[in-house]
Amino acid sequence: MLPKQIENRPGGGNIAEDFRARAKYVCDKATTIKLINMTGTWETAAKQMAFTAGLNPRKHTACSHVVCSWSEAEPHPDAELILAMQMVLQELGAGDHQAVIGIHRDRPSAHAHAVLNLVHPVTGVALSMSNSFARLELACRRIERRMGWPSDRGRFDVAMDGDEIVLRPCSSATWGTDPFM
């Protein structure tokens, strides 16, 4: 399971349009869609997310887009991929946040997208995505272990400290290689 955070446009944009465009992209191609902490359909999710983002007017970029990909040798059903993405969001501290999750199967390997509202729907506090690549990687290794899936390659070497997974910088032989290629 390989994670990636899709960068937002430079300078941000219209918050409502950011949510709408990303939700449309995710849901138009999805074989399965799940709304987290929202009601209605995905077509109304962007409005709900923009409204919630208004709880924190200082947050100019409230939309985050996370993708997790699996090898084509791992043919997991959509329900497992949705659960794995929910677990990723939980690991990031976003379990109570609004999200639209969609599963894409338009490539040989399946991948799950999550459009995440960084603003908490009750407190209005914004979730930090600093150091997200390392946090996402650790979340994926933990989830692979919980689900009994093989550990995928990544930007870090994985070690165990008792029962806890620890990430260490890759050896110099793998520096400069992009694990997402």
C-alpha positions as CSV (number, residue, x, y, z in Angstrom):
1,M,0.0,0.0,0.0
2,L,1.6,3.2,-1.2
3,P,0.4,6.6,0.0
4,K,0.6,10.0,-1.6
5,Q,-0.8,13.4,-0.8
6,I,-1.8,15.4,-3.9
7,E,-0.6,19.0,-3.6
8,N,-3.1,21.8,-3.7
9,R,-2.9,24.5,-6.4
10,P,-0.3,27.2,-5.6
11,G,-1.9,30.1,-3.7
12,G,-5.0,28.1,-2.9
13,G,-8.2,28.9,-4.6
14,N,-11.9,29.1,-3.9
15,I,-12.5,26.6,-1.0
16,A,-15.9,25.5,-2.3
17,E,-14.5,25.0,-5.8
18,D,-11.5,23.0,-4.5
19,F,-13.9,20.6,-2.7
20,R,-16.3,20.4,-5.6
21,A,-13.6,19.7,-8.3
22,R,-11.8,17.1,-6.2
23,A,-15.0,15.3,-5.1
24,K,-16.2,15.3,-8.8
25,Y,-12.9,13.8,-9.9
26,V,-12.9,11.1,-7.2
27,C,-16.6,10.2,-7.6
28,D,-17.0,10.3,-11.4
29,K,-14.6,7.4,-11.8
30,A,-15.3,5.5,-8.6
31,T,-16.6,2.0,-8.4
32,T,-17.5,2.6,-4.7
33,I,-18.1,5.8,-2.8
34,K,-18.3,6.4,0.9
35,L,-19.1,9.7,2.7
36,I,-17.6,10.2,6.1
37,N,-19.3,12.4,8.7
38,M,-21.8,13.8,6.1
39,T,-25.3,13.1,4.9
40,G,-26.8,13.0,1.4
41,T,-24.9,12.2,-1.8
42,W,-21.4,13.0,-3.0
43,E,-22.9,15.8,-5.1
44,T,-23.8,17.7,-1.9
45,A,-20.6,16.8,0.0
46,A,-18.6,19.7,-1.4
47,K,-21.1,22.2,-0.1
48,Q,-21.2,20.6,3.3
49,M,-17.4,20.6,3.4
50,A,-17.1,24.2,2.4
51,F,-19.6,25.2,5.0
52,T,-17.6,23.4,7.7
53,A,-14.4,24.9,6.4
54,G,-16.0,28.3,7.2
55,L,-15.7,27.4,10.9
56,N,-12.0,28.3,10.5
57,P,-11.8,31.4,8.3
58,R,-8.0,31.6,8.8
59,K,-7.6,28.3,7.0
60,H,-7.2,29.2,3.3
61,T,-6.7,25.7,2.1
62,A,-9.1,23.3,3.9
63,C,-9.1,20.6,1.2
64,S,-6.6,17.7,1.2
65,H,-6.4,14.9,-1.3
66,V,-4.8,11.6,-0.2
67,V,-4.4,8.5,-2.5
68,C,-3.4,5.0,-1.5
69,S,-2.4,2.5,-4.2
70,W,-2.1,-1.3,-4.1
71,S,-0.2,-3.6,-6.3
72,E,-2.2,-5.4,-9.1
73,A,-1.1,-8.6,-7.4
74,E,-3.3,-7.6,-4.4
75,P,-6.9,-7.8,-5.7
76,H,-8.7,-6.5,-2.6
77,P,-12.5,-5.9,-2.7
78,D,-13.7,-2.3,-2.6
79,A,-14.9,-2.7,1.0
80,E,-11.4,-3.6,2.2
81,L,-9.9,-0.6,0.4
82,I,-12.6,1.7,1.9
83,L,-11.8,0.4,5.3
84,A,-8.0,0.8,4.8
85,M,-8.5,4.4,3.7
86,Q,-10.7,5.1,6.8
87,M,-7.9,3.6,8.9
88,V,-5.4,5.9,7.2
89,L,-7.6,8.9,8.0
90,Q,-7.8,7.7,11.6
91,E,-4.0,7.3,11.8
92,L,-3.7,10.9,10.6
93,G,-6.0,12.2,13.3
94,A,-8.8,12.9,10.9
95,G,-11.2,10.1,11.9
96,D,-13.8,12.7,13.0
97,H,-13.3,15.0,10.0
98,Q,-15.5,15.0,6.8
99,A,-14.2,13.0,3.8
100,V,-15.3,11.6,0.5
101,I,-13.6,8.2,-0.3
102,G,-13.7,6.7,-3.7
103,I,-12.2,3.6,-5.2
104,H,-10.7,3.7,-8.7
105,R,-10.1,0.6,-10.8
106,D,-9.2,2.4,-14.0
107,R,-5.6,1.1,-13.9
108,P,-4.1,-2.3,-13.4
109,S,-3.7,-1.6,-9.6
110,A,-6.6,-0.4,-7.5
111,H,-6.3,2.9,-5.6
112,A,-8.4,4.7,-3.0
113,H,-8.9,8.5,-3.0
114,A,-9.9,10.6,0.0
115,V,-10.9,14.2,-0.3
116,L,-10.5,15.4,3.3
117,N,-11.7,18.5,5.1
118,L,-8.9,19.6,7.3
119,V,-11.3,21.6,9.4
120,H,-13.0,19.6,12.2
121,P,-16.8,19.8,11.9
122,V,-17.4,20.5,15.5
123,T,-14.4,22.3,16.9
124,G,-13.3,24.2,13.8
125,V,-9.7,23.3,14.6
126,A,-7.6,22.7,11.5
127,L,-5.7,19.4,11.2
128,S,-2.0,19.8,10.4
129,M,-0.7,17.9,7.4
130,S,3.0,18.7,8.1
131,N,5.4,15.9,7.4
132,S,2.5,14.1,5.8
133,F,4.6,11.8,3.7
134,A,6.2,10.2,6.7
135,R,2.9,10.1,8.6
136,L,1.1,8.5,5.6
137,E,3.9,5.9,5.2
138,L,3.7,4.9,8.9
139,A,-0.1,4.7,8.7
140,C,0.2,2.4,5.6
141,R,2.7,0.1,7.3
142,R,0.6,-0.2,10.4
143,I,-2.5,-0.9,8.4
144,E,-0.8,-3.6,6.3
145,R,0.3,-5.3,9.5
146,R,-3.3,-5.1,11.0
147,M,-4.9,-6.4,7.8
148,G,-2.3,-9.2,7.2
149,W,-1.2,-7.7,3.9
150,P,2.4,-7.8,2.7
151,S,4.5,-4.7,3.4
152,D,5.0,-2.5,0.3
153,R,8.1,-0.6,-0.6
154,G,8.2,3.0,0.4
155,R,10.4,6.0,1.2
156,F,11.5,4.5,4.5
157,D,12.9,1.2,5.7
158,V,10.6,-0.5,8.2
159,A,11.9,-1.8,11.6
160,M,10.2,-3.2,14.6
161,D,10.7,-1.9,18.1
162,G,8.9,-4.5,20.2
163,D,5.4,-4.6,18.7
164,E,5.7,-1.0,17.3
165,I,6.5,-0.2,13.7
166,V,9.4,2.3,13.3
167,L,10.4,4.1,10.1
168,R,14.0,4.7,9.3
169,P,15.6,6.6,6.4
170,C,16.2,4.3,3.4
171,S,19.7,3.0,2.9
172,S,22.0,5.1,0.6
173,A,21.5,2.5,-2.1
174,T,17.9,3.6,-2.5
175,W,18.3,7.3,-2.2
176,G,17.1,9.3,-5.1
177,T,14.7,6.7,-6.3
178,D,11.0,7.5,-6.4
179,P,8.9,4.7,-4.9
180,F,5.8,6.0,-6.8
181,M,7.3,5.3,-10.2
